[in-house]
Amino acid sequence: MKKLLTLMVACLVMGAVSVRPVAAASKAEKEAQVAVKVKQGVEKLGSGRETRVELKLRDKTKLKGYISEITENGFVVTDLKTGASNSVAFADVKQIKGNNMSTGAKIAIGIGIGVGITILVLLLIMNHLD
């Protein structure tokens, strides 16, 4: 019983020592931090027809298309099918998913497809000769 009590006191002391105060940020500060992260992500993706994005806004609106323009406070998403453009403020974005394949990635995919087709043709020729 004495060992159990000693162990419990030791755990309580360790827990009390390891507690750190956490500064709580206000809702406005959190939203500003998210807006900065969204802006950095959008700038990293860049703009152009190859920059495809899907977003969810704070008002639960969903947008899909490509980033046609990036401004200081937001960006413009243009729908691929309709061509309709929507201006979006960085602070209004709740979630964003996007991709922008680099030229190197596109070349690598093309080479991979070419090599695969070549191997397939060679295998078919070898099987036909047998």
C-alpha positions as CSV (number, residue, x, y, z in Angstrom):
1,M,0.0,0.0,0.0
2,K,2.9,2.3,0.8
3,K,4.5,1.7,-2.6
4,L,1.2,2.5,-4.4
5,L,0.7,5.7,-2.5
6,T,4.3,6.8,-3.2
7,L,3.8,6.0,-6.9
8,M,0.6,8.1,-7.0
9,V,2.3,11.1,-5.3
10,A,5.2,10.8,-7.7
11,C,2.8,10.8,-10.7
12,L,1.0,13.9,-9.4
13,V,4.2,15.7,-8.8
14,M,5.4,14.9,-12.4
15,G,2.1,16.0,-13.8
16,A,2.2,19.3,-11.9
17,V,5.8,20.0,-13.0
18,S,5.1,19.3,-16.7
19,V,2.1,21.6,-17.0
20,R,2.8,24.7,-19.2
21,P,0.6,27.7,-19.6
22,V,-1.0,28.0,-23.0
23,A,-1.9,31.4,-24.4
24,A,-5.4,31.3,-25.9
25,A,-5.7,33.2,-29.1
26,S,-8.9,35.0,-29.9
27,K,-11.1,33.9,-32.7
28,A,-10.0,36.8,-34.9
29,E,-6.3,35.9,-34.4
30,K,-7.0,32.3,-35.3
31,E,-8.9,33.3,-38.4
32,A,-6.0,35.7,-39.4
33,Q,-3.5,32.8,-39.0
34,V,-5.6,30.5,-41.2
35,A,-5.9,33.3,-43.8
36,V,-2.1,33.6,-43.9
37,K,-1.7,29.9,-44.3
38,V,-4.3,29.8,-47.1
39,K,-2.6,32.8,-48.8
40,Q,0.8,31.0,-48.7
41,G,-0.8,27.8,-50.1
42,V,-2.5,29.6,-52.9
43,E,0.7,31.5,-53.8
44,K,2.6,28.2,-53.8
45,L,0.1,26.6,-56.2
46,G,0.2,29.6,-58.5
47,S,-2.4,30.5,-61.1
48,G,-3.3,29.3,-64.5
49,R,-5.6,26.7,-66.1
50,E,-3.4,23.8,-64.8
51,T,-3.9,25.0,-61.2
52,R,-7.0,23.0,-60.2
53,V,-8.6,23.6,-56.8
54,E,-11.6,22.6,-54.8
55,L,-12.6,24.8,-51.9
56,K,-15.1,24.9,-49.0
57,L,-15.9,28.4,-47.8
58,R,-16.9,29.3,-44.2
59,D,-20.5,29.8,-45.5
60,K,-20.5,26.1,-46.6
61,T,-20.3,27.1,-50.3
62,K,-18.2,24.7,-52.5
63,L,-16.2,25.9,-55.5
64,K,-14.3,23.9,-58.0
65,G,-12.1,25.2,-60.9
66,Y,-8.8,26.8,-61.4
67,I,-7.0,29.8,-59.9
68,S,-7.1,32.5,-62.6
69,E,-5.8,35.4,-60.5
70,I,-4.2,36.0,-57.1
71,T,-4.5,39.4,-55.4
72,E,-3.3,40.8,-52.1
73,N,-6.5,39.9,-50.2
74,G,-7.8,36.9,-52.2
75,F,-7.9,35.1,-55.4
76,V,-10.3,34.3,-58.3
77,V,-11.6,30.8,-59.0
78,T,-12.9,30.1,-62.5
79,D,-15.1,27.2,-63.3
80,L,-13.7,25.0,-66.1
81,K,-17.1,24.1,-67.6
82,T,-19.0,27.4,-67.3
83,G,-16.2,29.9,-67.2
84,A,-17.9,31.7,-64.3
85,S,-15.4,33.5,-62.0
86,N,-15.8,33.9,-58.2
87,S,-13.6,36.2,-56.1
88,V,-12.7,34.6,-52.8
89,A,-11.1,36.3,-49.9
90,F,-8.3,34.3,-48.1
91,A,-10.2,34.7,-44.8
92,D,-13.4,33.2,-46.2
93,V,-11.7,29.8,-47.1
94,K,-12.3,27.0,-44.7
95,Q,-10.6,24.2,-46.7
96,I,-8.7,24.1,-50.0
97,K,-7.4,21.2,-52.0
98,G,-5.3,21.8,-55.1
99,N,-2.8,20.5,-57.4
100,N,-0.4,21.9,-60.0
101,M,1.8,19.3,-61.6
102,S,5.2,20.7,-62.6
103,T,6.6,20.3,-66.1
104,G,9.1,17.7,-64.8
105,A,6.2,15.6,-63.3
106,K,4.3,15.7,-66.6
107,I,7.5,14.7,-68.6
108,A,8.1,11.8,-66.1
109,I,4.5,10.6,-66.5
110,G,4.9,10.7,-70.3
111,I,8.2,8.8,-70.3
112,G,6.6,6.2,-68.0
113,I,3.7,5.7,-70.3
114,G,6.1,5.5,-73.3
115,V,8.3,2.9,-71.6
116,G,5.2,0.8,-70.6
117,I,3.8,0.8,-74.2
118,T,7.3,-0.2,-75.6
119,I,7.6,-3.1,-73.2
120,L,4.0,-4.2,-74.0
121,V,4.7,-4.1,-77.8
122,L,8.0,-6.1,-77.3
123,L,6.2,-8.7,-75.2
124,L,3.5,-9.1,-77.9
125,I,6.1,-9.5,-80.6
126,M,8.0,-12.1,-78.7
127,N,4.9,-14.1,-78.0
128,H,3.9,-13.9,-81.6
129,L,7.3,-15.2,-82.8
130,D,7.0,-18.3,-80.6
